[in-house]
């Protein structure tokens, strides 16, 4: 049965149609004025010196990895509880992902685990670089992912990156508008990436953005996104190996309109999340999560966690029943290290990722988008309650992975 309430839906209105139509009528569909305009407005919103528009969040992360010289056998500390792109970008360059476990409350990479790994398993070589004593490989970066729009513990992450001379790359693809201790996500690392897929807080259809205060990183990323051309190069002059990662003016025009409406879009998503909180409150076995200290979530998805001792069986049966009721839903996230193609391509220095695997087995995303009505939220909550009852959950606590901002 096709879902009568989809998992996500973009919010596109007359302003977006007008701006895109203007570009189509101009004849300047790519390499025109709308991309730099979008970049300048986005940099101003986030509060960073440079913004570099690309065709996806994956492309943004990949160019960050390359710009920082991360290559074969370099290790990057990151999380397995994420969309696969955050790890694939390391593998593209021959790097080795070092998976550490997550904090079970925020689902983010545990800063304490990062500290433990660096202090116990790493040493400085003669050049002052951080080297993994177990593998002999250089540890070159930390790549925290702000999962589900909740910022990581960036104070400790930044201190560790500075102490051990590591690059800090923020995957903020799910966290546009999120704040950590009064600062926007994406402003803590050497560079950060954002994504504008249709299920995100704002969309360009497909698209992404790199933000940084580093002139060199910005220059190299601008070149690499455009087949390695420099800013003043002739069209067929190429300074370095590059990619066709450009964003078109059509996509940029859509992004400009969405950026002009961003506070409205974020507020609408906040309202939907609060509606879920209210309607899920008091349902037996259902609890809303704790707010993470000092953080303000930007609502990307609304995820519930079904805790049981049955592995993923309970979650998967609830998922099946919701879909049968016409409710869009998805297991969020399958752990990356469990993906078949990942075998032998990563390191887990502390053994099994117990908390990551538990979250992977128990988390379930339910419908969430800015135009969702209270009636739709009510329908989802009724269906969720019925599904939980139908699978006879005994001694199960369901934790909603989201919090009031």
RAPE-V363599 format. One record per residue. N is the residue number from 1. RES is the residue in one small letter. PHI is phi in radians with two decimals (999 if undefined). PSI is psi in degrees with one decimal (* if undefined). D_LAST is the distance of its C-alpha to the last C-alpha in Angstrom with 1 decimal. Layout:
BEGIN
[[N | RES | PHI | PSI | D_LAST] [N | RES | PHI | PSI | D_LAST]]
END
This chain:
BEGIN
[[1 | x | 999 | 130.4 | 34.4] [2 | x | -1.27 | 148.0 | 32.1] [3 | x | -1.22 | 129.1 | 28.6] [4 | x | -1.45 | -22.2 | 28.3] [5 | x | -2.12 | 108.7 | 24.5] [6 | x | -1.26 | 162.9 | 23.8] [7 | x | -1.14 | -38.4 | 21.2] [8 | x | -2.64 | 163.0 | 20.1] [9 | x | -2.78 | 131.1 | 21.4] [10 | x | -1.26 | 155.6 | 21.2] [11 | x | -1.91 | 95.2 | 20.7] [12 | x | -2.10 | 128.1 | 23.9] [13 | x | -2.17 | -161.2 | 25.5] [14 | x | -1.11 | -35.4 | 28.6] [15 | x | -1.10 | -44.1 | 27.4] [16 | x | -1.08 | -44.0 | 27.1] [17 | x | -1.09 | -40.7 | 30.5] [18 | x | -1.10 | -48.0 | 32.0] [19 | x | -1.15 | -40.2 | 31.0] [20 | x | -1.18 | -41.5 | 32.1] [21 | x | -1.07 | -39.1 | 35.3] [22 | x | -1.04 | -41.0 | 36.1] [23 | x | -1.16 | -45.1 | 36.0] [24 | x | -1.03 | -38.8 | 38.2] [25 | x | -1.30 | -24.1 | 40.7] [26 | x | -1.29 | -25.6 | 40.8] [27 | x | 1.45 | -8.4 | 42.2] [28 | x | -1.67 | 80.4 | 40.0] [29 | x | -1.46 | -21.1 | 38.0] [30 | x | -2.60 | 154.1 | 37.4] [31 | x | 0.99 | 31.7 | 37.8] [32 | x | -1.80 | -161.6 | 37.5] [33 | x | -1.40 | -15.9 | 35.5] [34 | x | -1.27 | -32.5 | 32.2] [35 | x | -1.11 | -53.7 | 31.1] [36 | x | -1.07 | -32.3 | 31.5] [37 | x | -1.12 | -45.3 | 29.8] [38 | x | -1.06 | -44.3 | 26.8] [39 | x | -1.06 | -46.5 | 26.8] [40 | x | -1.11 | -41.3 | 27.2] [41 | x | -1.20 | -38.5 | 24.3] [42 | x | -1.20 | -42.7 | 22.0] [43 | x | -1.04 | -40.5 | 23.1] [44 | x | -1.13 | -41.4 | 22.5] [45 | x | -1.12 | -48.7 | 18.9] [46 | x | -1.26 | -34.5 | 18.1] [47 | x | 1.64 | 35.2 | 20.4] [48 | x | -2.14 | 159.4 | 23.0] [49 | x | -1.18 | -41.2 | 26.8] [50 | x | -2.17 | 145.1 | 27.4] [51 | x | -2.33 | 133.3 | 26.0] [52 | x | -2.16 | 112.2 | 28.2] [53 | x | -1.40 | 136.8 | 27.8] [54 | x | -2.41 | 179.5 | 29.0] [55 | x | -1.52 | -1.2 | 29.4] [56 | x | -2.95 | 162.8 | 26.7] [57 | x | -1.14 | -32.7 | 24.0] [58 | x | -1.09 | -45.5 | 26.7] [59 | x | -1.05 | -40.2 | 29.2] [60 | x | -1.05 | -47.9 | 26.8] [61 | x | -1.11 | -42.6 | 26.5] [62 | x | -1.05 | -44.8 | 30.2] [63 | x | -1.17 | -33.9 | 31.2] [64 | x | -1.07 | -45.6 | 29.1] [65 | x | -1.02 | -47.4 | 31.0] [66 | x | -1.16 | -42.0 | 34.3] [67 | x | -1.09 | -27.3 | 33.8] [68 | x | -1.62 | 6.7 | 33.3] [69 | x | 1.24 | 22.4 | 36.5] [70 | x | -1.33 | 124.0 | 35.2] [71 | x | -2.44 | -160.9 | 38.1] [72 | x | -0.91 | 128.8 | 40.2] [73 | x | 1.29 | -0.6 | 39.7] [74 | x | -1.29 | 142.1 | 36.9] [75 | x | -1.76 | 141.3 | 34.1] [76 | x | -2.22 | 122.9 | 30.4] [77 | x | -1.37 | 127.8 | 28.0] [78 | x | -2.75 | -171.7 | 25.2] [79 | x | -1.95 | 144.7 | 23.5] [80 | x | -1.53 | -11.4 | 25.2] [81 | x | -1.64 | 82.4 | 22.0] [82 | x | -2.90 | 171.3 | 21.3] [83 | x | -1.20 | 145.0 | 22.9] [84 | x | -1.03 | -23.1 | 26.5] [85 | x | -1.01 | -34.9 | 26.5] [86 | x | -1.14 | -26.3 | 25.0] [87 | x | -1.62 | -38.3 | 28.1] [88 | x | -0.96 | -36.7 | 30.5] [89 | x | -1.11 | -29.3 | 30.2] [90 | x | -1.26 | -44.1 | 31.5] [91 | x | -1.16 | -32.4 | 34.3] [92 | x | -0.92 | -36.3 | 35.4] [93 | x | -1.73 | 9.9 | 36.7] [94 | x | 1.44 | 8.3 | 38.2] [95 | x | -1.32 | 167.9 | 35.7] [96 | x | -2.02 | 115.8 | 34.9] [97 | x | -1.21 | 132.0 | 31.3] [98 | x | -1.85 | 107.0 | 30.9] [99 | x | -1.54 | 123.8 | 28.5] [100 | x | -2.01 | 161.6 | 26.8] [101 | x | -1.34 | 169.3 | 24.8] [102 | x | -1.79 | 164.4 | 21.0] [103 | x | -1.40 | 125.2 | 18.8] [104 | x | -1.24 | -14.8 | 18.6] [105 | x | -1.47 | -44.3 | 15.1] [106 | x | -1.67 | -18.0 | 13.3] [107 | x | 1.20 | 9.7 | 16.3] [108 | x | -1.60 | 158.5 | 16.7] [109 | x | -0.86 | 127.7 | 20.1] [110 | x | -1.29 | 117.6 | 20.9] [111 | x | -1.11 | -31.5 | 21.6] [112 | x | -1.17 | -37.3 | 24.0] [113 | x | -1.13 | -39.8 | 25.9] [114 | x | -1.09 | -45.0 | 26.3] [115 | x | -1.07 | -42.2 | 27.6] [116 | x | -1.10 | -44.5 | 29.9] [117 | x | -1.10 | -47.1 | 31.3] [118 | x | -1.17 | -37.4 | 32.0] [119 | x | -1.37 | -31.3 | 33.6] [120 | x | -1.71 | -31.3 | 35.6] [121 | x | -1.96 | -3.0 | 36.6] [122 | x | -2.15 | 153.2 | 36.8] [123 | x | -2.50 | 163.2 | 39.4] [124 | x | -1.54 | 136.5 | 40.4] [125 | x | -1.55 | -173.7 | 43.4] [126 | x | -1.11 | -22.1 | 46.2] [127 | x | -1.64 | 2.4 | 44.2] [128 | x | 1.50 | 7.1 | 41.2] [129 | x | -1.47 | 153.6 | 39.1] [130 | x | -1.45 | 123.7 | 36.9] [131 | x | -2.17 | 134.9 | 38.9] [132 | x | -1.27 | 115.4 | 38.1] [133 | x | -1.12 | -26.3 | 41.0] [134 | x | -1.37 | -33.9 | 41.0] [135 | x | -1.94 | -18.7 | 41.3] [136 | x | 1.37 | 1.9 | 42.7] [137 | x | -1.55 | 150.7 | 40.2] [138 | x | -1.32 | 132.9 | 38.3] [139 | x | -1.59 | 120.0 | 34.5] [140 | x | -1.99 | -21.1 | 33.3] [141 | x | -2.76 | 159.7 | 29.5] [142 | x | -1.99 | 130.4 | 26.1] [143 | x | -2.16 | 84.8 | 24.0] [144 | x | -1.39 | 144.1 | 20.5] [145 | x | -1.93 | 126.9 | 18.4] [146 | x | -1.42 | 83.9 | 14.6] [147 | x | -1.20 | 133.9 | 14.7] [148 | x | 1.01 | 22.9 | 12.6] [149 | x | 1.47 | 7.6 | 10.4] [150 | x | -1.73 | 120.6 | 9.5] [151 | x | -1.13 | 146.2 | 11.5] [152 | x | -1.25 | 173.4 | 14.7] [153 | x | -1.33 | 84.0 | 16.1] [154 | x | -1.36 | -21.5 | 17.6] [155 | x | -1.06 | -51.5 | 19.4] [156 | x | -1.21 | -40.4 | 21.7] [157 | x | -1.00 | -43.3 | 22.0] [158 | x | -1.21 | -39.5 | 23.2] [159 | x | -1.10 | -41.4 | 25.5] [160 | x | -1.16 | -41.2 | 27.0] [161 | x | -1.07 | -41.4 | 27.6] [162 | x | -1.20 | -43.5 | 29.3] [163 | x | -1.10 | -41.0 | 31.4] [164 | x | -1.77 | 11.1 | 32.7] [165 | x | 0.98 | 50.8 | 33.0] [166 | x | -1.94 | 148.9 | 30.8] [167 | x | -1.23 | 148.6 | 29.1] [168 | x | -2.13 | 113.8 | 25.3] [169 | x | -2.01 | 114.8 | 24.1] [170 | x | -1.52 | 124.7 | 20.4] [171 | x | -1.58 | 95.6 | 19.8] [172 | x | -1.82 | 24.0 | 16.7] [173 | x | -1.06 | -23.5 | 17.9] [174 | x | -1.88 | 8.5 | 14.8] [175 | x | -2.27 | 28.3 | 12.3] [176 | x | -1.08 | 122.8 | 13.2] [177 | x | 1.63 | -9.1 | 10.8] [178 | x | -1.25 | 153.6 | 8.8] [179 | x | -2.27 | 144.1 | 9.3] [180 | x | -2.20 | 115.5 | 11.2] [181 | x | 0.87 | 45.2 | 12.5] [182 | x | 1.45 | -0.4 | 12.3] [183 | x | -2.00 | 141.9 | 14.0] [184 | x | -1.19 | 141.7 | 13.2] [185 | x | -0.99 | 140.3 | 13.8] [186 | x | 1.75 | -2.1 | 17.5] [187 | x | -1.95 | 9.7 | 18.8] [188 | x | -1.80 | -30.6 | 19.8] [189 | x | -1.59 | 176.7 | 22.6] [190 | x | -1.09 | -32.6 | 26.0] [191 | x | -2.73 | 162.1 | 24.7] [192 | x | -2.49 | 156.8 | 21.8] [193 | x | -2.11 | 144.4 | 21.8] [194 | x | -2.19 | 159.3 | 19.7] [195 | x | -2.33 | 150.3 | 20.7] [196 | x | -2.25 | 37.7 | 21.1] [197 | x | -1.12 | 157.7 | 22.3] [198 | x | -1.02 | -17.9 | 22.0] [199 | x | -1.59 | -0.4 | 19.1] [200 | x | -1.42 | 175.8 | 16.8] [201 | x | -1.03 | -36.0 | 14.4] [202 | x | -2.41 | 157.7 | 17.6] [203 | x | -2.34 | 151.5 | 21.1] [204 | x | -2.07 | 15.5 | 24.6] [205 | x | 1.55 | -74.7 | 26.1] [206 | x | -2.27 | 142.2 | 26.8] [207 | x | 2.85 | 165.1 | 25.9] [208 | x | -2.76 | 173.9 | 24.2] [209 | x | -2.58 | 136.5 | 23.9] [210 | x | -1.74 | 134.8 | 24.9] [211 | x | -2.18 | 141.9 | 23.7] [212 | x | -2.85 | 157.6 | 25.6] [213 | x | -1.74 | -2.0 | 27.3] [214 | x | -1.57 | 117.3 | 30.4] [215 | x | -1.05 | -41.3 | 33.2] [216 | x | -1.17 | -45.3 | 35.1] [217 | x | -1.05 | -44.7 | 32.2] [218 | x | -1.08 | -44.7 | 31.5] [219 | x | -1.10 | -45.5 | 35.3] [220 | x | -1.15 | -40.5 | 35.9] [221 | x | -1.16 | -39.5 | 33.0] [222 | x | -1.07 | -40.4 | 34.2] [223 | x | -1.18 | -48.2 | 37.7] [224 | x | -1.14 | -31.3 | 36.8] [225 | x | -1.21 | -19.1 | 34.8] [226 | x | -2.07 | 51.7 | 38.0] [227 | x | 1.03 | 26.1 | 40.7] [228 | x | 1.41 | 10.4 | 41.1] [229 | x | -1.31 | 144.2 | 42.3] [230 | x | -1.46 | 168.2 | 41.8] [231 | x | -0.99 | -38.4 | 40.6] [232 | x | -1.84 | 14.4 | 44.3] [233 | x | -1.26 | 152.2 | 45.9] [234 | x | -1.16 | 160.6 | 48.2] [235 | x | -1.02 | -34.1 | 46.9] [236 | x | -1.84 | 16.8 | 48.9] [237 | x | -1.78 | 126.3 | 48.5] [238 | x | -2.20 | 120.8 | 46.0] [239 | x | -1.45 | -23.4 | 45.2] [240 | x | -2.75 | 169.5 | 43.5] [241 | x | -1.12 | 130.9 | 42.5] [242 | x | -2.42 | -171.4 | 39.7] [243 | x | -2.43 | 163.2 | 38.0] [244 | x | -1.65 | 78.1 | 37.5] [245 | x | -1.91 | 19.3 | 33.7] [246 | x | -1.17 | 152.2 | 33.7] [247 | x | -1.75 | 135.8 | 31.3] [248 | x | -1.38 | 162.8 | 33.4] [249 | x | -1.16 | -28.0 | 33.2] [250 | x | -1.08 | -49.3 | 32.5] [251 | x | -1.13 | -39.8 | 29.2] [252 | x | -1.12 | -38.2 | 28.4] [253 | x | -1.10 | -41.8 | 29.0] [254 | x | -1.06 | -41.8 | 26.6] [255 | x | -1.12 | -39.3 | 24.0] [256 | x | -1.09 | -43.4 | 24.8] [257 | x | -1.11 | -42.9 | 24.3] [258 | x | -1.15 | -37.4 | 20.9] [259 | x | -1.15 | -36.8 | 19.9] [260 | x | -1.14 | -25.4 | 21.1] [261 | x | -1.79 | 8.0 | 18.8] [262 | x | -1.03 | -44.7 | 15.8] [263 | x | -1.08 | -37.8 | 13.6] [264 | x | -1.10 | -45.3 | 14.8] [265 | x | -1.11 | -43.2 | 14.2] [266 | x | -1.14 | -40.3 | 10.6] [267 | x | -1.13 | -40.6 | 10.2] [268 | x | -1.12 | -40.3 | 12.4] [269 | x | -1.17 | -37.1 | 10.6] [270 | x | -1.06 | -42.6 | 7.4] [271 | x | -1.10 | -42.7 | 10.2] [272 | x | -1.10 | -43.0 | 11.9] [273 | x | -1.07 | -42.3 | 9.3] [274 | x | -1.15 | -34.0 | 9.1] [275 | x | -1.12 | -42.3 | 12.9] [276 | x | -1.07 | -46.5 | 13.3] [277 | x | -0.96 | -45.8 | 11.6] [278 | x | -1.17 | -42.7 | 14.1] [279 | x | -1.38 | -21.8 | 17.0] [280 | x | -1.56 | -15.2 | 16.8] [281 | x | -1.12 | 132.0 | 16.6] [282 | x | 1.53 | -6.9 | 20.1] [283 | x | -1.23 | 126.9 | 21.6] [284 | x | -0.92 | 129.7 | 24.0] [285 | x | 1.41 | 5.7 | 22.9] [286 | x | -2.07 | 121.9 | 19.3] [287 | x | -2.28 | 141.4 | 16.5] [288 | x | -1.43 | 153.7 | 12.8] [289 | x | -1.42 | 168.7 | 11.7] [290 | x | -1.34 | 145.8 | 10.9] [291 | x | -1.27 | 135.1 | 7.9] [292 | x | -1.33 | 130.7 | 9.6] [293 | x | -0.97 | 131.2 | 11.0] [294 | x | 1.32 | 5.4 | 10.3] [295 | x | -2.02 | 150.6 | 7.8] [296 | x | -2.21 | 115.5 | 4.8] [297 | x | -1.26 | 144.3 | 5.2] [298 | x | -1.80 | 121.4 | 7.2] [299 | x | -1.31 | 108.6 | 8.4] [300 | x | -1.69 | -52.8 | 12.0] [301 | x | -2.40 | 166.2 | 13.2] [302 | x | -2.08 | 113.7 | 12.7] [303 | x | -2.07 | 132.4 | 15.0] [304 | x | -1.85 | 148.7 | 16.7] [305 | x | -2.02 | 123.6 | 18.8] [306 | x | -1.82 | 104.8 | 22.2] [307 | x | -1.53 | 125.5 | 23.8] [308 | x | -2.73 | 172.8 | 27.6] [309 | x | -1.67 | 12.5 | 30.7] [310 | x | -1.78 | 26.2 | 31.9] [311 | x | 1.09 | -133.8 | 30.4] [312 | x | -1.62 | 2.8 | 29.0] [313 | x | -1.09 | -44.1 | 31.3] [314 | x | -1.13 | -50.2 | 29.0] [315 | x | -1.01 | -44.9 | 26.1] [316 | x | -1.16 | -34.0 | 28.7] [317 | x | -1.25 | -39.9 | 30.4] [318 | x | -1.09 | -42.4 | 27.2] [319 | x | -1.01 | -44.5 | 26.6] [320 | x | -1.10 | -43.2 | 30.2] [321 | x | -1.19 | -38.2 | 30.0] [322 | x | -1.11 | -44.9 | 26.9] [323 | x | -1.11 | -37.6 | 28.7] [324 | x | -1.13 | -24.5 | 31.8] [325 | x | -1.55 | 2.9 | 30.0] [326 | x | 1.50 | 19.9 | 28.9] [327 | x | -1.84 | 118.4 | 25.3] [328 | x | -1.17 | 136.1 | 24.3] [329 | x | -2.80 | 164.9 | 22.8] [330 | x | -2.73 | 142.6 | 23.2] [331 | x | -1.21 | 122.0 | 23.4] [332 | x | -2.28 | 116.5 | 20.6] [333 | x | -1.95 | 144.4 | 21.9] [334 | x | -1.12 | 131.6 | 25.6] [335 | x | -1.06 | 134.3 | 26.2] [336 | x | -1.10 | -38.9 | 27.9] [337 | x | -1.20 | -12.1 | 30.7] [338 | x | -1.55 | -9.9 | 31.8] [339 | x | -1.11 | 135.4 | 32.5] [340 | x | -0.98 | -38.3 | 36.3] [341 | x | -1.25 | -13.3 | 36.8] [342 | x | -1.44 | -7.9 | 35.0] [343 | x | -0.96 | 124.9 | 37.8] [344 | x | 1.35 | 7.8 | 39.3] [345 | x | -1.92 | 6.4 | 37.0] [346 | x | -2.50 | 172.4 | 34.5] [347 | x | -2.18 | 137.7 | 34.6] [348 | x | -2.15 | 86.6 | 33.0] [349 | x | -1.11 | -23.7 | 34.3] [350 | x | -1.88 | 19.2 | 33.2] [351 | x | 1.43 | -150.8 | 34.2] [352 | x | -1.02 | 137.8 | 32.3] [353 | x | -1.55 | 77.7 | 28.6] [354 | x | -1.06 | -47.9 | 28.0] [355 | x | -1.25 | -36.1 | 24.3] [356 | x | -1.08 | -46.6 | 23.9] [357 | x | -1.17 | -35.8 | 26.5] [358 | x | -1.11 | -46.0 | 25.0] [359 | x | -1.11 | -39.9 | 21.7] [360 | x | -1.10 | -33.3 | 23.8] [361 | x | -1.41 | -19.5 | 25.8] [362 | x | -2.04 | -12.9 | 23.1] [363 | x | -1.55 | 142.4 | 20.2] [364 | x | -2.50 | 122.2 | 20.3] [365 | x | -1.52 | 131.6 | 18.3] [366 | x | -1.93 | 167.6 | 18.5] [367 | x | -0.91 | 135.5 | 18.6] [368 | x | -2.77 | 118.6 | 15.7] [369 | x | -2.83 | 160.5 | 16.1] [370 | x | -1.18 | -26.4 | 15.2] [371 | x | -1.63 | 10.8 | 18.4] [372 | x | -1.16 | 135.5 | 18.1] [373 | x | -1.59 | 161.7 | 19.4] [374 | x | -1.05 | -35.9 | 18.7] [375 | x | -1.12 | -39.1 | 22.2] [376 | x | -1.17 | -41.7 | 21.4] [377 | x | -1.03 | -43.6 | 18.4] [378 | x | -1.07 | -41.1 | 20.9] [379 | x | -1.11 | -41.4 | 23.5] [380 | x | -1.12 | -44.7 | 21.5] [381 | x | -1.11 | -40.4 | 20.6] [382 | x | -1.09 | -44.6 | 24.3] [383 | x | -1.15 | -38.0 | 25.5] [384 | x | -1.14 | -43.7 | 23.3] [385 | x | -1.08 | -42.5 | 24.6] [386 | x | -1.15 | -38.6 | 28.1] [387 | x | -1.16 | -41.5 | 27.9] [388 | x | -1.09 | -43.5 | 26.9] [389 | x | -1.12 | -38.9 | 29.7] [390 | x | -1.15 | -31.6 | 32.1] [391 | x | -1.60 | 9.0 | 31.9] [392 | x | 0.90 | 59.3 | 32.5] [393 | x | -1.29 | 115.5 | 29.7] [394 | x | -1.87 | 130.4 | 31.0] [395 | x | 0.97 | 39.5 | 29.0] [396 | x | -1.89 | 132.1 | 26.0] [397 | x | -1.89 | 128.6 | 22.5] [398 | x | -1.81 | 121.2 | 20.0] [399 | x | -1.88 | 125.1 | 16.6] [400 | x | -1.40 | 119.4 | 13.8] [401 | x | -1.47 | 77.3 | 12.5] [402 | x | -3.14 | 159.9 | 8.9] [403 | x | -2.62 | 161.1 | 6.1] [404 | x | -1.16 | 129.9 | 3.7] [405 | x | -1.30 | * | 0.0]]
END
